[in-house]
């Protein structure tokens, strides 16, 4: 039996993204960090003058979601916030945050490398055209 949803390219892409995210989540579980938390830590480490708004823009997420992620990272001791003005906090990675990034970096690099290993450049470009949609 077949119906329209299961033939939808959007549905198939979403299913694939969910499977990738689930594997990534399982891989990061021993490090007590979620994929989105790790992405935020990576941004904080490599970007300058990091704010909640800047992280939200880079990840394409709303500020409320990023606020929850930042609060979780702060609770774990991976980041610290410093008030820049009444409405803005600068966010910095702590030594504990650096340590967790280092501990899982080999696994993350390997995961990212293997994810596209079977694809050629044209296929990768086709998959990433969504950025312009």
C-alpha positions, 0 to 999 in steps of 0.5 A, a space after each residue: 500500500 502506498 500513499 502520497 506522504 511516503 512518496 514525498 521527497 520532503 518526507 524522505 529527506 526528513 526521515 534521512 535527517 532523523 536517522 542521521 541525527 539519531 546515530 549522531 545522538 547515540 555517538 555523543 551520548 557517552 560524552 553527556 552532550 547532545 548534537 545541538 549542544 556540541 554545535 553551539 560549543 563549536 560555534 562559541 569556540 571558533 566565532 568571536 563576540 558570540 551572542 545568543 542571536 549570533 548562534 541562532 542565526 548561524 544554526 537557523 534556529 529561534 532564540 528560545 531554542 538556543 536559550 534552552 541549549 545555552 542554559 543546559 551548557 551553562 548548567 554543565 559548566 561548559 560555557 559562561 555568560 558575561 553581560 555585555 549590556 541590558 539585553 545581550 550576553 557574551 558567551 564564552 567556552 570554559 575549560 570544561 567545554 573545551 575538554 568535552 569538544 576535544 574528547 569527542 572531536 575524533 568521533 565527530 570528525 570521523 562521523 562527518 567524514 563517513 557521512 558523505 564518503 559514498 557521495 561524489 561532489 555533484 551529489 553533495 552539491 545537489 543535497 545542499 542546494 536546500 540552502 538556497 531554497 
